[in-house]
Amino acid sequence: MPQHFNNLVPLLNSLAQQQLAYPILYTFHSPHRETAFGPSLAILDEALHYFEFGFKPDSGIDKVTIYALRRSITMILSSRDILTQDENDPVPPLPDLKPLESAGFNVINCELFRNHMEMLNPRRRQLMLFIKLTGWDWQEVLESKLGSYSDVLKNPQKIHG
């Protein structure tokens, strides 16, 4: 797992503390997707779901770093009192492991991954609400300069390219 993930933990913790101390920060949003915090936070969290639940245990994924990052993201999400959710609120579409498997990654069974992801529906629903509050839509999570999730998963080399 990349070392720079470890470096994100104190940065995200600091951001969560700043947002608690200065709630006015919630009203400022970037008009550009590349610098927008909401979709970027959701992309990071979704990537952590892939790392934690999508790859087989012998894949060399550092679970400690994943847990620390997810706690930091939880701090940010919990700092927004208005992010209460209803079970009727929409949940983002479930990601698919098949493109990663086709690219040769050591992934778990797709059905098992789907079951893990469904257990995370409350968190993913909360992320979706967070994105909407920051002026974006889940579609911006699915698309980036690299292309859509599915494009990147079908051709992981685009990340390094």
N, C-alpha and C positions, 0 to 999 in steps of 0.2 A: 504494500500500500504506500502511495507516495508520502514522503516526509512532510511535504507542505500541508497535508491534512492536519498534522499535529500543530502546525503554526496557526491554523484557523481557530482553534479552541479559545485561546485568550482573546483573540480579536472579536469573536462572536459573543463571548461573555462580557467584554467591555461594551459592545454595542447594546446588549440587553440591559446592562446597568444604565447606560446613557438614556435609553428610551424610557426606563422607569423614572429616572431623575428629571427628564425633560420630555414630558408627553407630547409637547408641541412638535417634536421631531417626526411624529407619525403623520403630520400634515404635509410634509415635504416629500415629493416623489419625483424621480427622474422621468423625463418624457421619452427617454431612449431605452429600448429594451436591453442593450448591452450593459447599461449601468443601473438598471432597475433592480432594487433590492428584493422585492417580493418574489418575482420569478426565479431569480438567482438562488434565493434561499430554498425554494421548492425544488429546484434542480439538484442542489446539493443533497437535500433530504432524500429525494428519490434515488440518487446515486448510492447513498448510504444503504437504502433498502436493498438495492441490487447487491452491494458488497456483503451485507449481513445475511440476506436470505436467498440470494440467487446462486451463489457459488458454493461448490462442495467444500466441506471442512478442510480438506488438504490443499486448498488453493492459496494458502499463505496470506489470508486477509487478517489484518490486525484488528481484532474485535474491540480491544481497549480504546483505540483511537475512534472507532465507530461510535462506541457508547458515549465517549466524551463529547464528540461533535453533536450527537443526537440530544444530549442533555443541554448543550448550549442552544441548540435550535428550540428545544422545549422552553427554555428560559425566555427566549424572544417571543415565542407564541403565547406563553402564559402572561407576559407583561401587558397583553391587550385584553382587558376585561371584556370587551365587546365580542371576543371571539367565541362566545358560547354558541353551541351548535344544537341542532335538532336532528333527530334521526332521519327526517324527511329531506334534509339538505342534500344536495347532490354530492356524489363522491367522484373524484377523478377516475377516468378509465384505468383499468388495470394494465400495467406494462406486460410485455410479452418477452420471454426468454429465448424464444426460438431463433431470432437473429443472432444472438450471442452464441448459442449452441452451434449454429451453422458456421459461425466464424471460428470455431475451434476452442471456445472458452469452456472451462470445466464447470458446467452449471448443474444444478440439481434438477430433479423432475419438475417439469413446467406446472403440473397440477399442484404439487407441494408448494411451489413458489406462489402460486395464485392463492392458496389457502393462507400462507403467511401474510400476504399482502392484504387479504380481506380482513385479517385481524387488526390491521393498521388503518382500517377505514376511518375511525374517529380522528386520528392524527392527520390523515390525508384530507379529510373533510375540513379540518381546521386550517391546514395549509391553503386549501382552495379559498376559504373565506379570507385569509390573510392577503392572498394575492388580489382578490377583488377589492379589499379595502385599500390596497396600494395602487389601485387604478388599472389593474391588468386582468387578464383572463387566463385560464389554464392553457389555452392554446399557445400562449407565449412560453409556457414551460416546455411544451412539446416541440417548439421550433426555436432555432437559434441560428447564429451565423454559420454554424457547422451543418445546418440542415435540420430536418426533423429528427426526433428520437430514433425513428425507424431507419432513417438514412444513416445515422451515426452507428447504430447497432449492426446494420448490414455491412458497413465498411468502417470498422473501428480505427483504421489507419488514418482517417480524416482528422481524428483528434490530434495526432502528432504531426500531421501534414503541413 
